[in-house]
Amino acid sequence: MGHRVTVWDDRLSAGELAALAPGRPEDLDRTPDVLIVGGGAIGLSAAVFCLRAGLGRVVLIERAERLAPGASSGNGGAIAPDMHLLTDGPEFVAFGRRSLELYRELDAEWGGAIGTWETRWLDIRPASTVPFGPQPASASSAAPLPGQSLSGTPLSRRPLRDGPPSDGPLLGGPLAGPRFPDGPLADRPLPGGPRAEPPFPDGPLAGPPFSDRPLPRGSSPDGPPSRRSLPEEPSPDELLRDRPPSEASRPPGPVPDGSHFDDPQPDRSQADGPRFDGPQRGGLWLLDAAAVRELEPDVVPPDGAIAVLAERQLAVNPLRLAAALAPRAGQVATGVAMLGVTMRGDRVAAVHTNVGDFSPGALILATGLVPAPWDVGVPQRWVKGHMLAVAPGPWRLGSVLAGPFGGGSPLPDGTIVCGGTFDEGDQTLDVYPEIADPMAAALATILPAAAGATISRRWCCFRPYIEGRQPVIDRLPGVSNGWFAGGHFTTGIMMAPATGAALAAWIGSGTAPPPVRSFTLPR
């Protein structure tokens, strides 16, 4: 057994470590306009976007002594919404894509404080599990011509399902005055300055239902029982689902048969291998084994395997993310635990904590799972998962590897993060090498140079699972000034900015933004 020290803990500056443990301010605001309970990625993002939306004074409380104490720091740092074209409906993918865009915008605005880096994903799996249009691209020794794959033929792509664009701003658009006409802040003093209008795209986002299958011990939510469902982003054995690219990412010119695009792939800062000509971001490609080897010479796909390629995704050190969000999240206090609430009609009038009471205008519970008294009848649980890190070694790897054979996510220094498992029924905090280490062995099945590599870290965390395996962004039942955001399971880091922006828009307007209307609390 081991203890919980993640690969991220020793990669922070002294200033970042200090930002994660602010303690309790002496002048803690007891009557904030918005009180947020929970200091993980979701809660911190909600605080940041409430401030950016002009919703007044914001206070965030976290019961632990450090921010991001749970799944928000124990995950793999993946921000890869395009991989969810394999598993989830269009509203989920669109929401994740907007979150990715917000990461890019915030990191640029804050001078790189978040520290995201670009990633490329290769999901390697048996060809029989991916009926994905025409034959996959093949490799060739000749350089590709514009509009061609490495084999000199158009790179095939499955036609994508009609659906709403994902490139609309969440908090853009004209600025309204400092008014809260119908929301829970209507009876509170008005903060100075403008706020952004609720700016989500119009119209409901329909999509297929999410899986509600139970999670057997040691299994992936959507795949067969396995200790090595890799990496943190899910990789189930389901058919690819279609979705259209956003207008911003749609290539110019006609698409004659809907099966391929012929615009050049944009530059990739993380790629050193051959460049593919084909769809821009938002597209998935199929590659045969030879094309995989040309892109990643040290990767050896098993016989009969092909790869699904997604480019221009992101990754982040989740602790660095929390340290970047915290100074921009209003007043933040650690070591403050919510004990209960007092209702007055349909409003939360007081939030009781171990350091006294708060009387907020609006309350956001970013607690992972729904807390009492609103948890009655909610099918939810914590799901433990193991992760590990492999120390840098004598291999070249520029892509995140995923799929049923094994995989891992390379960090900029050459470390590879593997994980995680789904350990149903294990509620201990112990780290078990016999559960974690097979992930390193699985990595070596497709990256043979990693055989026998040194495991530098093992850790575990508990992810919040709510039946349906989709995030929940909804009002608290029967509460006019309270919201819950949680159940993000393995996608909390990916979905954090869009979740925070949605909550801010909802609180400011009193109306649920259309893209989150399907992310409701199961009852």
N, C-alpha and C positions, 0 to 999 in steps of 0.2 A: 504494500500500500504506500501511497505518497500523500502529498498535501497540495493545496491549490496555489501554485505559482505559475502564472501563464507566461507564454512567450513574450507578451507585451510589457510585463512589469519592469524589466530592466532596460527598456528602450526609451525612457522618458527623461527629460531634463529636470533639474531641481525645481524650476518654476512650474513645470507641468505637474509634478508630484504635489506641489503645494496647492495648486488649483483644485486638485481632486479631494483635498481634505480641508475645506474652509472652516470647519467648526461651526460654532453658533455665534452670530453677531450679537453684541450687547444691545443694539437698537433694533432688534428683530421686529419687523412690521407686523402687528397683530390684526390689522384690518386691510389687507391687500385687496386690490381689485380682482386679482386672480391668484389663487393658491394652488400649487401643484404638489401632489404627494407622490414621491418617487423620483430618485435622482439617477436613473439610467438614461440611456440614449433617447428614449421616447419622452420622458419627463423633461430632460434638458432641452430637447428640440422644441417641445411645446412652450417652454418658458421663453426661449429665444424668439419664436415667431409671435407670441403674444405681445412681447415688447415691440417687435418690428411692426406689428399691426396697430400700435397705438392704443392698446387696451388698458393702459394705466400702470399701476404699481403691481409688480409680480414678485411673489415669494415662492421658492421651491424648498421643500423639506425632504430629507432622506434619513431614514432611521439608522443606517450604518454610519460608521465613522469616515467612510470614503465614498465618493460618488462612483457610479457604475460598479457596484459590488457583486453583481450576479452575472446573468447571461450577457449583459452589455459589455463586460470585459472578458468573458470566457469564450467568446465566439471566434470565428476565423476572419472577421473583418471584411467579408465579401459584400460587394454592392453590384450585383449581377442580375438585373431584372430580365435581360433577354433570355437567360437560361430558364426562366419560368414560362417561356413559350412552350416548354416541354411538359409542363405540369399543371398550369393554372389558367384561369379564364382571362379575358381581355381587360376587365376592370382592374385585376390584380397587376397585370403587366404594365398597364398604362400608369397606375399609381407608382409602381416601382421605377419606371422610366422618369417620371417627373421628379422623384426623389433623387435619382442620379443627377439630373440636371441641376437641382438645387445644391447638391454637393459641389458641383463644379462652380456654380455661381458664388457660393459662400466662401469656398477656399480661395477663389480669385480675389474676392472682396476683402478677405482677411489676410491677405499676403501669404497664403500657404500654411496658415496656422493649423488647419485640419490635417494636412499632410497626406492627402489621397494620392494614389498612384494608379496608372492605367493597367488594366489586365486584359488578357485574352484567354478564353476558355475553350478547352477541348473535352467534350463529353464522349468518351470512348466506350462503345457498347456493341453487342452482337448486331450485325446488319439486320437480322430478322426482327429486331425490336424497333426499328426505325424505318417504316415505310414512308419515305420522304421524297416523293417525286422521282425524277430521272436519276440516272446513275451518278454516283458521287464523282467529284473532281479527282483526276489522277495527276501524279507528278510527272515532270518532264525535265530533261537537262537543259532544254531551250528556255530562254527567258520568255515570259508570257507577253503576248501582244495586248494592247489596250482592249478591254472588253472580253478578255479570255481568261480561262483558268490556266494553271501550269501545264495542262495537257494541250492547250491551244484550242479548247472547245469552250463554249459559254458555260460559266459556272452555274449549275442548276440551283433552283430555289423553289420551294413549294409556294403556290399562290396563298396569300394570306387572307384571313377572314375579314369581312367588313366590320368596322367598329370605329369608335371615336378616335380622333387624333390624341396623342399624348403630349403635345408640345405647348398646350395652353398654359399661361402663367397661373400659379396658385395665388399669388398675392400681387399681381400686376394690375394694370388698368388705371383708370382715373381715380384720384383720391377724393373720397367723400369728406365731409366735415366731421368734427369730433363729436359724433352722435352715436348713441346706442339705442335706436328707436324701439326695437322689439325684443332685444336679447336680455339676458339675466343682469346686465349692468345698467339697465334703463333707469333704475332708481338710485344710482350711485353718482357721486360728483364726477363731472366730466374731466378726464385728463386733458392736458393741453396737446395741441398738435393734431395733424390729420391721421386718419387710419385708412388702410386699404379696403376697397370693396371686396366682398366675397367674389372671387374671380375664377372659380372653376368653370370648365366647359359646360354648356347647357346639355340637358337631356340625360336620361338614365343610362347607366352602363350595364346592359344585360350580359349574361354569360352563363356558361354551364355551371351546375352546382359543384361545390367543392366536396371532396371525399369526406365521409364521416365514419370511415372504418376505424375500429379500435386499433391501438398500437400494441401488438404482441411484444413481449420482452425481447429486447435486442433487435428490434426491427425498425425499418424506415417506415414513415407514415404511408407511403404509397408503393412499397416494394416488398419483396420477400424477406423473411427474417434474416438479419445479417448484422454482424458487429462492425461492419466497415462500410456504411453508407456514406460515401465520400464525395466532395468535401462538405462543409457546413451547409451550403446550398443544397436542397434536395435533388436527388437524381433518380426518380422512379422509373420503372419499366413501362411507361405509358406511351401512347402514340403522341407524336407532335401535334399540338393544336395550332391552328392558324390564327394570324392576326395581322392587320395591315400596318406598315410602318407609318409613322407620323408624316404629315405633309413636309415637315422640315427635313426629314431624312429620306423622302422619296426621291429617287434619282430623276434627273430631267429626261424628257423624251418619253415616247410610248413604251409600254411593256407588251410586246406583241401577243404572247400567249400566257402571261402571268407566271411563267416558270423561271425567269431569270432577269437580272438587271445587267446593264452593260456600262455603268459608270465606274471610274476608277476608285479603288478603296483609298480613303484618306490615310495620311501618314500615321504611323503608330509609333509612339515614343518607346514602347516597351519591346518592340520586335526587332530581332537581329537577323531573322531568317528571311526566306523569300517572301515577296509581297504578292498578295492575291488581288486580282481585279474582279470586282463583283459588288454585292450590295454594301451600302454604307451602314452605319450603325442602325440597329433595329432589325437586321437580317440574320438568319442562321444559314450556314452553309454545311453541306455534307462533304467530307473528305475521305478518300479511300486510304488504305494503310500507307501506300507510297507517298501520297501527299502529306500525310501526318509526319512521316520520316523526313521529308524535305523541310517541313516547317520546324520540327523538333527532332534533330538527328539522334538523340539519345533515347527517344521514346519508341518502344516496340509494341505496337498493338497486337493482341492475340490473333491467331488465324480466324478469319471470318468476321473481324471487327471493322467497323467504320467509326468516324468521329463526326460529331456535330460541333461546328466552330462558331463562337460568338466573340466579337471584338468590341473594343472601346468600352469595356466595363471598368469598374473601379474597385479598389480595395483601400482599407484604412486600418491603422492601429486604433482599435476602439477606445483604448485609454487616452490616446492623444486626442481623439475626437471629443471625449468627455471633457478633457482639460481645455479644449478650445471653446466648447460651448459654455462652460461654467461662468467665465467672466462676462458673458454676454446674455446671461439668463436672469438678470435682476438680482434680488437678494437670495442667496443660496445658503442653506444651513444643513449641516450633517449632524448626526446624533439626535435627531428629532423624529420621534415615532408617533404616528397617528394612533389614537386609542379608541376613537369613536366619534360620533357626530350627534348634534341636536337638530331636529327638524322643526321648522315653523311653517306649517302648511306644506306646500310642495317645494320649499326652499331649504337648503342647508344653512342654518343660522349660525352654527358654531362647529368648529372642528377641534376636538379635544386631543391634546398631545401630552407627552411626558414633560414638556416645559410650559404648559399652560394652553390657553384656548386661542383660536383664531376665528375671526368673523369675516369670511371672504365674500366678495361679490360673486365670484364664480369659482368653482372647484373642479380641478382635473385630477383624477386618480390614475396615475401611470404606474400601477403596482404589479404589472405582469398578469396576475389573475384578479378576478373581481373579488373585492373584500366584503366582509359582512357589513351591513345586513343584506346587501344586494346580491349575494352569491347563492341564495336559495334557488335550487332548481337549475343552476348553470352547470352544464357538463364540462368540467375543467380539471386540470391537474398539472403538476410539474413533471417534466420528463428529463431525467438525468442523461447527460451525454459526456463521453470522454473525448479529449483532444490530445494531440501530441505534436511536438516539433522535432524535426530531423535536422541535425547540424549540417552546415554547408559541406559539400563533398565534391568528388571529381566527376561532375556531370554538368550538362548544359540543359537548362529548362527555363523557357520564357513564357510558358502557358500554365494556367491552372488546369490540372488534370482531374476529371470527374468521371463517374460512371460506375457500373456494377463490378468492374474488375479491380478498382482501387483508384487512388489519386492523392492529390495534395496541391497546396497553393504555395508557390515560391514567393518569398519575401525579397526585397531589394538586395539584401546581403547574402542571399543564397540559401538561407534557412527555408525549409519546406514545412508548412503547417498541414497536418492531416486531421480530418475529423468532420463530423463527429458521429459517435454511436448513438443509439436510442435504447436506453437501458430501463425499460419499463419494470416497475416493481422495486427498483433499488432507490431508496430514499436516503442513503448514507452520503456523507461528504467525502468518503474515502476514494482514493484514486487507485485503481487496480491495473497493474501492468499487464496482466493476462487478458484484460479487455482492451486496453489501449494499444499494446504492441503489435497485434495483428494488422493494424492499419499501416504500420511501417512496412510490414511484409507484403501487404497488398500493393503498396506503392511500387515496390521492387518488381512486381510482376509486369508492369508496363514501363518502368524506368529501371532496367536491370543494374545500372551503375549504382543505384541506391541500396543494393543488397548488402546487408550487414552494416548500414550506416548508423552513426551514433544518434541515439535519441537524447536530445538535450532537455526536453521538458515534457512532462505529462500533467494534465490537469482535467478537471471536470467542472461542469456547471449545470444548472437546472433551467430548462426553457419552459416558458408558459404556453401550455397547449389548451385551447378552447375548442370544443367540438366544431368541426368544419374546417379546421386547419387554415383559417384565414385570420387576418387581424380584425380586432373589434374596435371600432371608433364610433361611440354611440353615447347618447344621454344615459345617465343612471336611471333605472326604472322609477317613475313617479317623482322625479326631481327636475325642477325647471332650471336650476342653476348649477347642475353637476354633470360631469362627463367622465367616461371611462375610456382609456386607450390601453390595450394590452392584447395578450394572446398572439403576439407576433411570431411565436415559436422560434424558427431559425432565421427569421428575416427582420428582426428588430433594428439592426444597424442599417440594413438596406432601406427600410421604410420610414426611418425616424424623421427626416426633414419634411417629407410630404405629410406625415401624420401630424407633426407640429403645426404646419401651415393650415391643414384642414381644421384642426381644433380652433386655431385663432380666428379663422374665417367664420366658423360656426358660432363661436361666442360673440364675435362682433356683430353678426347679422341676426342671430336667433334662428337661422335656417341651415339645415344640413346641406353642405356642398354636395352636388350630385355624385362626384366620384366616390364618396364614402357611404352612400345610401345602401349599398349592399353589404357593408361591413358592420352588420348589426349584431347586437347581443343575442345569442340563442336563448330562447325561453321555453 
